[in-house]
Amino acid sequence: MPTRREKIETMLVDDPSDTFLRYSLAMELDKENEHDKSLEKFRELFADQPPYIPAFFMAAQQLARLERTDEARTALRDGIEQARTQGDSHAAGEMSEFLTSLGSP
């Protein structure tokens, strides 16, 4: 029986630009402790036009868990800016709160 990751990868073959599938793959890679691959997938979502806002928050959480706090702060700052640009004040607020919880550099 295929794993969740394998199912997502199969679906991506049919639709490689599907944002939610790409995001789901990044999340699965994180669960499997494939952090570099996961973060690479999140960064690809950052580069989309428009960028996929949830990717910034999830990447920042992963980076914080990995004690890569400066990188987490950068992802959050970039995500807050993109969320504001896209009019997503809720996401901007959540990321701002998380950024505050990480403290000053």
Beta strands, then each sheet from edge to edge (+ up, - down):
end
